[in-house]
């Protein structure tokens, strides 16, 4: 995962936390839920990036093993 992707996902998660907190303070349930959704999307993107990296590493290990 690139550092830029990580920063982007972290920023999205932090924005979601802020939105959720604002919703809680103001009693706006819709805004609170949107914040939770934003956080979940950021976590999902992060997990997808990790999965992509792991698949790439597995492919490299497989290639190395077959080259021997």
Backbone torsions as a table, in degrees:
resi	resn	phi	psi	omega
1	UNK	NA	136.1	178.9
2	UNK	-76.8	156.2	178.9
3	UNK	-62.9	-35.3	179.9
4	UNK	-63.8	-41.2	177.5
5	UNK	-63.4	-42.2	-179.6
6	UNK	-63.8	-43.9	179.2
7	UNK	-63.2	-43.0	-179.9
8	UNK	-62.5	-44.8	179.6
9	UNK	-65.5	-39.9	178.9
10	UNK	-65.2	-41.9	178.7
11	UNK	-63.3	-41.0	178.8
12	UNK	-64.1	-39.7	179.2
13	UNK	-66.5	-42.0	179.4
14	UNK	-65.1	-38.7	176.9
15	UNK	-63.6	-38.6	177.2
16	UNK	-64.6	-39.7	178.0
17	UNK	-64.6	-41.3	178.7
18	UNK	-64.2	-42.0	179.4
19	UNK	-64.4	-42.4	178.7
20	UNK	-62.3	-45.8	-179.6
21	UNK	-63.2	-40.8	177.7
22	UNK	-62.5	-41.9	178.1
23	UNK	-61.9	-40.4	179.2
24	UNK	-65.3	-45.8	-176.9
25	UNK	-64.9	-39.5	-176.6
26	UNK	-89.4	-6.2	-178.0
27	UNK	75.2	19.6	-179.5
28	UNK	-93.5	96.1	-176.0
29	UNK	-63.7	-36.2	-179.9
30	UNK	-62.8	-45.9	-179.6
31	UNK	-65.0	-40.2	177.7
32	UNK	-59.9	-45.3	179.7
33	UNK	-67.6	-36.1	176.0
34	UNK	-62.1	-40.0	177.8
35	UNK	-62.4	-43.2	177.7
36	UNK	-62.8	-39.9	178.6
37	UNK	-64.7	-42.8	178.2
38	UNK	-60.0	-40.0	178.6
39	UNK	-65.6	-42.7	179.7
40	UNK	-63.8	-39.9	178.5
41	UNK	-64.0	-41.6	178.8
42	UNK	-63.5	-41.6	177.7
43	UNK	-63.4	-39.8	179.4
44	UNK	-65.7	-41.7	177.3
45	UNK	-62.2	-42.9	179.2
46	UNK	-61.4	-44.4	178.6
47	UNK	-62.8	-39.8	177.8
48	UNK	-62.9	-40.2	177.6
49	UNK	-63.8	-42.0	178.2
50	UNK	-63.8	-41.5	179.0
51	UNK	-62.5	-42.6	179.1
52	UNK	-62.7	-43.5	178.3
53	UNK	-62.9	-42.7	-179.8
54	UNK	-65.0	-39.0	178.6
55	UNK	-65.2	-39.3	178.9
56	UNK	-64.3	-44.1	179.0
57	UNK	-63.7	-40.8	179.1
58	UNK	-62.7	-40.7	178.1
59	UNK	-63.6	-39.3	178.6
60	UNK	-66.6	-40.4	178.7
61	UNK	-65.8	-39.5	178.7
62	UNK	-64.8	-41.8	178.9
63	UNK	-63.5	-43.6	178.4
64	UNK	-61.1	-40.3	-178.7
65	UNK	-67.9	-34.9	-178.4
66	UNK	-81.1	-18.0	179.7
67	UNK	-79.5	-12.8	-177.0
68	UNK	-77.5	NA	NA
